[in-house]
Amino acid sequence: MNHKTEPGQVQGKVALVTGAGSGIGRATAILLAQEGATVVASDVNVSAAQGVAGEIQRGGGQGEAARLNVAQEDDWTAVLDTILSRHRRLDVLVNNAGLSFAKPVAEMTLGEWRRVVSVNLDGVFLGTRHAVLAMRAGAGGSIVNVASASGITAYPEAGAYGASKAAVRLFSRVAAIECADAKAGIRVNVVTPGGVKTPMWETMDFFKTLVAQHGGTEEAFAALAGGAGSGRFYTPEEVARTILYLASDESAHLNGVEVIMAQGHVA
């Protein structure tokens, strides 16, 4: 990470990123710090969050780590209390933490369904709710919720994941309308990427099979992208740049907007 000497797009802002230990969250936390924000990198895996915060600090940025299970309201209360006590404000929340899961509907248990929804949807609700309360007490802010193209197009075995991400899209629009009506200077927008090269894929059985069949991770990504007709997978850094724009004052005119990153292949 290279430290910037000129003012960045989010200079002086305080940002909280969930699921910051890897993938999109890690890339977003690092980029926000590069662009001048004080970043609280949070993750249920606190050692991963600490690693990202350390990387930010070594690059000359302002990085902190926090343990946060997004499905637990007590965790949200504790993290927001710490941020407000230490920094007196929250300017940016990136609700990125997510859980991937693939299983046919008929084989899925209620417990598995609820586990996915608790992280992917309940976590976004809790984060948005607590961030709105914190931002109302300050000068407003920007909330960026991360959805997925799986919440637009139906894919086999993505019943729980797709439903949770579809709900994030609608929930975010409702929250955006309420924030606009409240005239508190709070914006809620959504980034909806197609396939992204993150470690999450490597936890899924069907992807492990693709890796074995095609001789490597990159080859598996290429096969999956071709089969879905999406052309290619995004990098976490590409998604992070979109999140940065929505977090910054450059997008102050946007509220309730969804940025779909899917190479034009989402129906």
N, C-alpha and C positions, 0 to 999 in steps of 0.2 A: 504494500500500500504506500503510495507516494503522498506526502503531505503537501497540500496546496497552500501557497502563500497569498493568493488573491482570494477575495471573498467568494464563498460558494453559494449554491442555489438555496441552501437551507442554513446559512450562516446564523449562528446564535440561537437556533431552535433546539428544543429538547424533544427527543424522539424515543419512543418505545417500539421495539420490533419484537414480535412473538415468533417462536420457532426459528430463532436466529442462530441456532447452533450449526446449521448446515443448509445447503441448497439456496433457495430464493431468499430466505431470511438472512443467511450469512452474507450473501452478496449485497442485499439491501442495507444491512447494518453498516457494512464497510463503506459503501458508496455514500450513504448519508453522512457518515463521519468525514469522509474525504471532502464533502461539500459543506462542511462547517458546523454540523449539528453535534450536540452532545447526545450520544446514543446509548440507551440502555438495551443491551442485547439480552433477551430473555429466552429461556427454553426450559422444558421439563428436565432436560439433561443439563444440570448446572455446570458441569465440567466443560461441556461443549460451548456453553454461553461464555464461560470464563476464557476459553481459548480465543473466541472471536473478539471479546473485549481486549484481551492482551494484544492481539494482532492490530487492533485499532490504535492502541496506545503506542506500540512500537513504531507505528507509522506516523506518529505525531498527532493523532487525533484524540478526541475525548470519548472514551469508551468505558462503560460499566457493565457488570453482569448481574443478572437476577434469575433465581429459579421461579418459574411460573408454569403451573399446570393450568392451561386456559379453561379447563372444564370445572375448575374449583373457584368459587367466588371469593373465598377467604384469601386465596393467592392473589387475586386481582386487587383486593382491598389492601393487602400488605404492600404489594409492589407500588401501587399508586400513592399510598401514604408516604412511602420512602421517597419517591420522586418529588412529590409536592413539598415534603419537608426539606429535601436537599436543594431543589432547584426552583421551588415556588411556582412551577408552571409545567404544563404538558402542551406541546405545540403539535406534535405528530404522533399518531398511533398507526402502526402497520399490523393489521390482523392477518398474519401469514400462517401461523401454526396450523397444521393439518395432518390428517391421518388417512392414508390410502388403504383401500381394502377391495378385494375382488372375490366375489362368490355368487353363484346363482341364487336367485330369490328363494327358490324352494329348498335350498340347502342352508340358508342363512338362519342363524338363531336370533332371537330377540335381543340377547345380550350383545351379539356382534353388531347388530343394527344400532343399538343405543350407544355403543362405544364410539362408532364412527360419528354419529350425530352429535354426541356430547362434545367432541373436540371440534369438528368442522363447523357446526352451527351454534351450539350453546356457547362455545368459546368466542365466536364472533359477536354474539349477542352481549355476553358479559363484558367483553372488551369495549364494544361500542358504548354500552350503557355507562360504564365507569369513566371512559374517556370524555363523554359528553358532560358528565357532572364535573369533571376536573377542568375541562376547557371553558365551561360556563363561568367558572370562578376566575378565569384568566382573560386572555385576549382572543379567545376563540382558537381554532386550530383545524387541522386536516386529518381525517380518518380515511385510511385506504384499506379496503377489505379485499382479500385475494380469493377469487372464485376459481372456476375451471371451465374449459369448454365442455367437460363432461356434464356440466349443469345446463348445457344447451342441447347437445346431441346425445341421444341414448346409445349406450354401449353395453353389450352383454356383460354380466357380472358386476356392473357398476351401479346397481340399484341404490345401495346405501350412500356411496360416495357421490354419485350424480345427483341424487335427491338432496343431499346436504348442501352441495354447491349451488344447485338451482335455488334453494331457499336463501342462501347468502345473497344472491343477486337481487331477489325481491325485497328481502329484509333491508338491504342497504338503501334501496330507493325510498322505502318508507321512512327510514331514519333520516335520509337527506331532506325529505319534505318537511319533517318535523323540525329539523334544525333550521331550515330556511324560514319556517313560520315563526320560530322563536327569536330570529334576528340576533343570534348570539355570535355570529361570525364563525360558525362551525360548518365544515363541509364533509360530506361522506361520499366517496367515490369507490369504484370497483375496478380492479384489474382482473381480466379473465383470460388467462393464457391457455393455449393448446398444450401440446406435449412439451415438457421442460426436462432437460437432463439433470435430474437430481438423484441423490442416493435413495430416495423413497422407492424408486422402481426396483432396486436391487433386493427389496424385502418381499417382493411379490413372486409367487411360484411360477406364474406363466412367463414372467420376464426371465427368471432363472433358466427356464426351458429354452427360451429364445437365445440366450447367451450360449448355452451348450450347443444348440443347433447351428448357430451361425459363427461360432468361434471367437466371440468376444463381446464386450459391452457395447462398443461403438457400432459393431455390425448388427447387434440386436436392435439398437436405436434406429439404425437405417432401415432395417426390415420392418419394424413397427411403423415408422413414419410412412414408408411406401405403401404398406397395407391399408393404412387409414386414409391415404390420399392427401396427407397434410404437407408433404414435401420435405420437411425437416423439423427437428426439435429445436426449441429455443434454448439458449444458455441462461442460467440464473442471472447473469449480469445484464442481459437484455431486458429481462423482466424488471430487474432492479432500476434500470434507467427510466422505465415507464412509471414505476412507483415514485421515484424521485420527483418527476415532473408533477404528479398529483399532490405530493407532499409540499411542494414549494409554492411560493407566492406567484410564480409564473402561471399557475392554474387557478388563481383566485376567483376567476369567473366561472369555474366549473363546480357544479354540485349535482349529485344524483346521476353522474355520468359513468358509463361502463366502457372501458377500453378493452376491446376484444382482440387478443393477439393470437391469430389462428390462420394466417396466410390465406385468408378468404375462403377457407374450406369448412367453416361452421355453418350448418343449416339452421 
